[in-house]
Amino acid sequence: MSAAFTLYYTPGACSFVTHAVLNQLGLAHTLAPVALADGQQRTPEYLALNPKGRVPVLAGGSLPAGEVLTEAPAICRYLCAQKPDAGLWPTHPLAEARLMEWLNYLSGHFHAFAWALFARPARFSADESHYEALGKQARVHLEDIIALIEDRLGDGRAFAVPAVGPDSPSQLTPADFYLLIQYRWIFVRLAWPLREKAPRWTALVDKLLTLPAVQATLAAEKLDYWPKAA
């Protein structure tokens, strides 16, 4: 039996993407929660594991002893390589490029820039008097991101990555799990009416929520996708 991976994660954070990939692939794993709100990511013990002070971190499993992987897209690529026949990572060169296009945009422009501008303004300015203006600018960027996502999903594709030929249909990839959790960030934190504002994105989310792997991930993270208070 293969050794289990260990995923260092925070419920509802971008680590959800890697957690969902583990479940979709059926890879054995254990979970190590990281309390970001309590600053656990800045402790010496955690920084020794990941000097970036972020989640997710992948350890164990088929990784060489003592090595870890960071950054959700890199972790997803490694995990999908463990079960290539599962089809979660496309093999067609253009489909793979489209997946990387999504992952770069969602992990970079959406998460590290626009969302951080809203949720973590201290990363951009030490002056708290700037935070209101930064929040307003973040909302402008997030509106643009929603518009782009809606446009991309407007061609009738089944999932984020489109069909690129008869042998490469639109299929589930890690990009869909990113779109799932990032939709929730906006819904919960900004309370925007996404069913009206982003109907195509909403339809994808509704479909993803029916997947057993997604349901298992939400349950393991004790995460209510549609919080009653939202």
Kinemage of the C-alpha trace (Angstrom):
@kinemage 1
@onewidth
@group {chain A} dominant
@subgroup {mainchain}
@vectorlist {calphas} color= white
{ca met a 1} P 0.000 0.000 0.000
{ca ser a 2} L 1.302 3.454 -0.926
{ca ala a 3} L 2.136 5.834 1.885
{ca ala a 4} L -0.461 8.511 2.559
{ca phe a 5} L 0.128 12.127 1.687
{ca thr a 6} L -0.249 14.806 4.336
{ca leu a 7} L -1.991 18.001 3.313
{ca tyr a 8} L -1.505 21.115 5.410
{ca tyr a 9} L -4.651 23.122 4.816
{ca thr a 10} L -7.060 25.724 6.133
{ca pro a 11} L -10.815 25.120 5.668
{ca gly a 12} L -12.189 27.192 2.829
{ca ala a 13} L -8.814 28.548 1.717
{ca cys a 14} L -7.109 27.880 -1.614
{ca ser a 15} L -5.889 24.602 -0.113
{ca phe a 16} L -9.451 23.401 -0.762
{ca val a 17} L -8.401 22.944 -4.392
{ca thr a 18} L -5.652 20.457 -3.550
{ca his a 19} L -7.866 18.723 -1.004
{ca ala a 20} L -10.573 18.230 -3.640
{ca val a 21} L -7.987 16.883 -6.097
{ca leu a 22} L -6.837 14.320 -3.520
{ca asn a 23} L -10.435 13.196 -3.051
{ca gln a 24} L -11.263 13.166 -6.759
{ca leu a 25} L -8.226 10.977 -7.443
{ca gly a 26} L -8.881 8.735 -4.453
{ca leu a 27} L -5.359 9.249 -3.103
{ca ala a 28} L -4.768 8.271 0.519
{ca his a 29} L -4.105 11.315 2.671
{ca thr a 30} L -4.266 12.774 6.135
{ca leu a 31} L -5.116 16.362 6.963
{ca ala a 32} L -3.077 18.768 9.073
{ca pro a 33} L -5.105 21.911 9.775
{ca val a 34} L -3.313 25.250 9.899
{ca ala a 35} L -5.031 28.010 11.888
{ca leu a 36} L -4.289 31.036 9.721
{ca ala a 37} L -6.513 33.284 11.837
{ca asp a 38} L -4.373 32.464 14.878
{ca gly a 39} L -1.089 33.067 13.049
{ca gln a 40} L 0.015 29.421 13.050
{ca gln a 41} L 1.566 29.964 9.609
{ca arg a 42} L 4.047 32.390 11.172
{ca thr a 43} L 5.294 30.058 13.898
{ca pro a 44} L 8.882 28.767 13.685
{ca glu a 45} L 7.598 25.206 13.351
{ca tyr a 46} L 5.437 26.003 10.333
{ca leu a 47} L 7.995 28.288 8.710
{ca ala a 48} L 10.491 25.433 8.932
{ca leu a 49} L 8.034 23.422 6.831
{ca asn a 50} L 7.127 26.258 4.448
{ca pro a 51} L 9.153 29.481 4.710
{ca lys a 52} L 6.484 31.231 2.618
{ca gly a 53} L 4.075 30.976 5.538
{ca arg a 54} L 1.173 29.883 3.356
{ca val a 55} L -1.112 26.926 2.691
{ca pro a 56} L -1.276 24.441 1.111
{ca val a 57} L 1.743 22.245 1.747
{ca leu a 58} L 1.954 18.638 0.587
{ca ala a 59} L 4.208 16.124 2.332
{ca gly a 60} L 4.632 12.362 2.454
{ca gly a 61} L 3.107 10.007 -0.072
{ca ser a 62} L 5.352 9.492 -3.083
{ca leu a 63} L 7.452 12.572 -2.335
{ca pro a 64} L 11.096 11.915 -1.401
{ca ala a 65} L 11.663 11.767 2.340
{ca gly a 66} L 11.999 15.209 3.831
{ca glu a 67} L 10.669 17.043 0.769
{ca val a 68} L 7.463 19.064 0.549
{ca leu a 69} L 5.574 20.798 -2.236
{ca thr a 70} L 4.013 24.254 -1.989
{ca glu a 71} L 1.770 26.309 -4.290
{ca ala a 72} L -1.617 24.828 -5.180
{ca pro a 73} L -1.076 24.572 -8.978
{ca ala a 74} L 2.227 22.729 -8.494
{ca ile a 75} L 0.665 20.371 -5.962
{ca cys a 76} L -2.263 19.697 -8.297
{ca arg a 77} L 0.097 18.853 -11.147
{ca tyr a 78} L 2.065 16.424 -9.001
{ca leu a 79} L -1.040 14.723 -7.632
{ca cys a 80} L -2.616 14.329 -11.060
{ca ala a 81} L 0.590 12.694 -12.289
{ca gln a 82} L 0.041 9.948 -9.697
{ca lys a 83} L -3.107 8.867 -11.550
{ca pro a 84} L -2.838 10.114 -15.126
{ca asp a 85} L -5.575 7.784 -16.349
{ca ala a 86} L -8.088 9.611 -14.128
{ca gly a 87} L -8.149 12.379 -16.722
{ca leu a 88} L -8.132 15.217 -14.209
{ca trp a 89} L -5.099 16.783 -15.909
{ca pro a 90} L -5.485 16.992 -19.706
{ca thr a 91} L -2.858 15.453 -21.973
{ca his a 92} L -3.686 17.371 -25.142
{ca pro a 93} L -1.089 20.196 -25.363
{ca leu a 94} L -3.651 22.931 -25.980
{ca ala a 95} L -6.017 21.674 -23.277
{ca glu a 96} L -3.130 21.543 -20.817
{ca ala a 97} L -2.145 25.081 -21.808
{ca arg a 98} L -5.739 26.227 -21.260
{ca leu a 99} L -5.670 24.648 -17.810
{ca met a 100} L -2.417 26.422 -16.961
{ca glu a 101} L -3.927 29.649 -18.281
{ca trp a 102} L -6.780 29.275 -15.790
{ca leu a 103} L -4.528 28.263 -12.891
{ca asn a 104} L -2.161 31.180 -13.419
{ca tyr a 105} L -5.063 33.626 -13.615
{ca leu a 106} L -6.999 32.260 -10.645
{ca ser a 107} L -4.039 31.715 -8.313
{ca gly a 108} L -2.235 34.866 -9.420
{ca his a 109} L -4.451 37.720 -10.588
{ca phe a 110} L -7.588 36.657 -8.722
{ca his a 111} L -6.164 35.305 -5.476
{ca ala a 112} L -2.759 36.887 -4.925
{ca phe a 113} L -3.725 40.292 -6.316
{ca ala a 114} L -7.430 41.196 -6.466
{ca trp a 115} L -8.612 39.109 -3.524
{ca ala a 116} L -5.595 40.001 -1.394
{ca leu a 117} L -6.225 43.670 -2.162
{ca phe a 118} L -9.659 43.249 -0.570
{ca ala a 119} L -8.965 40.711 2.181
{ca arg a 120} L -5.335 41.515 3.076
{ca pro a 121} L -4.745 45.229 2.349
{ca ala a 122} L -1.793 45.273 4.772
{ca arg a 123} L 0.189 43.407 2.107
{ca phe a 124} L -0.104 46.496 -0.084
{ca ser a 125} L 0.190 49.336 2.423
{ca ala a 126} L 1.188 49.759 6.048
{ca asp a 127} L -1.009 52.863 6.231
{ca glu a 128} L -4.503 51.888 7.374
{ca ser a 129} L -5.915 55.096 5.927
{ca his a 130} L -5.340 53.523 2.487
{ca tyr a 131} L -7.455 50.461 3.174
{ca glu a 132} L -10.804 51.901 2.125
{ca ala a 133} L -9.424 52.995 -1.240
{ca leu a 134} L -7.704 49.636 -1.713
{ca gly a 135} L -10.975 47.866 -0.973
{ca lys a 136} L -12.790 49.928 -3.574
{ca gln a 137} L -10.116 49.169 -6.156
{ca ala a 138} L -10.294 45.472 -5.267
{ca arg a 139} L -14.019 45.481 -6.010
{ca val a 140} L -13.360 46.977 -9.448
{ca his a 141} L -10.871 44.202 -10.222
{ca leu a 142} L -13.233 41.516 -8.908
{ca glu a 143} L -16.048 42.835 -11.119
{ca asp a 144} L -13.700 42.556 -14.104
{ca ile a 145} L -12.746 39.009 -13.086
{ca ile a 146} L -16.381 37.964 -12.838
{ca ala a 147} L -17.040 39.407 -16.281
{ca leu a 148} L -14.111 37.475 -17.739
{ca ile a 149} L -15.200 34.205 -16.132
{ca glu a 150} L -18.742 34.684 -17.424
{ca asp a 151} L -17.407 35.384 -20.888
{ca arg a 152} L -15.203 32.283 -20.913
{ca leu a 153} L -18.047 30.065 -19.763
{ca gly a 154} L -20.386 31.528 -22.359
{ca asp a 155} L -19.548 29.100 -25.156
{ca gly a 156} L -21.446 26.229 -23.569
{ca arg a 157} L -18.410 24.309 -22.306
{ca ala a 158} L -19.105 21.735 -19.615
{ca phe a 159} L -16.195 22.778 -17.384
{ca ala a 160} L -13.587 25.536 -17.166
{ca val a 161} L -11.245 24.058 -19.767
{ca pro a 162} L -12.981 23.959 -23.156
{ca ala a 163} L -12.961 21.148 -25.689
{ca val a 164} L -10.001 21.515 -28.038
{ca gly a 165} L -10.851 18.686 -30.424
{ca pro a 166} L -12.930 15.523 -30.804
{ca asp a 167} L -10.483 13.573 -28.632
{ca ser a 168} L -10.235 16.250 -25.949
{ca pro a 169} L -13.676 17.233 -24.632
{ca ser a 170} L -14.320 19.777 -21.910
{ca gln a 171} L -13.627 17.853 -18.709
{ca leu a 172} L -13.189 18.355 -14.978
{ca thr a 173} L -9.790 19.799 -13.962
{ca pro a 174} L -8.303 21.494 -10.888
{ca ala a 175} L -9.373 24.854 -12.374
{ca asp a 176} L -12.969 23.947 -11.607
{ca phe a 177} L -12.162 23.449 -7.937
{ca tyr a 178} L -10.532 26.892 -7.918
{ca leu a 179} L -13.659 28.433 -9.439
{ca leu a 180} L -15.765 26.617 -6.852
{ca ile a 181} L -13.979 27.912 -3.774
{ca gln a 182} L -13.353 31.412 -5.140
{ca tyr a 183} L -17.055 31.811 -5.914
{ca arg a 184} L -17.686 31.065 -2.250
{ca trp a 185} L -15.172 33.713 -1.144
{ca ile a 186} L -17.064 36.408 -3.018
{ca phe a 187} L -20.472 35.109 -1.968
{ca val a 188} L -19.567 34.898 1.723
{ca arg a 189} L -17.314 37.928 2.182
{ca leu a 190} L -18.928 40.399 -0.217
{ca ala a 191} L -22.486 39.021 -0.279
{ca trp a 192} L -22.768 39.876 -3.965
{ca pro a 193} L -25.817 38.381 -5.742
{ca leu a 194} L -23.790 36.017 -7.877
{ca arg a 195} L -26.788 34.030 -9.121
{ca glu a 196} L -27.884 37.181 -10.929
{ca lys a 197} L -24.447 38.674 -11.588
{ca ala a 198} L -22.734 35.457 -12.740
{ca pro a 199} L -25.334 32.872 -13.871
{ca arg a 200} L -22.870 30.786 -15.917
{ca trp a 201} L -20.378 30.607 -13.070
{ca thr a 202} L -23.251 29.765 -10.718
{ca ala a 203} L -24.379 26.924 -12.974
{ca leu a 204} L -20.870 25.459 -12.910
{ca val a 205} L -20.760 25.746 -9.113
{ca asp a 206} L -24.130 24.008 -8.788
{ca lys a 207} L -22.846 21.145 -10.946
{ca leu a 208} L -19.589 20.824 -9.018
{ca leu a 209} L -21.416 20.681 -5.699
{ca thr a 210} L -23.035 17.404 -6.786
{ca leu a 211} L -19.681 15.641 -7.163
{ca pro a 212} L -18.910 13.092 -4.406
{ca ala a 213} L -15.314 14.351 -4.153
{ca val a 214} L -16.508 17.902 -3.543
{ca gln a 215} L -19.060 16.749 -0.993
{ca ala a 216} L -16.361 14.744 0.802
{ca thr a 217} L -14.025 17.736 0.833
{ca leu a 218} L -16.678 20.062 2.227
{ca ala a 219} L -17.560 17.508 4.900
{ca ala a 220} L -13.938 16.929 5.916
{ca glu a 221} L -13.358 20.682 6.200
{ca lys a 222} L -16.676 21.113 8.054
{ca leu a 223} L -17.530 23.753 5.505
{ca asp a 224} L -21.062 24.920 4.766
{ca tyr a 225} L -20.866 26.069 1.161
{ca trp a 226} L -23.937 28.295 1.514
{ca pro a 227} L -23.641 29.702 5.057
{ca lys a 228} L -26.994 30.574 6.578
{ca ala a 229} L -25.738 34.006 7.592
{ca ala a 230} L -24.555 34.889 4.081
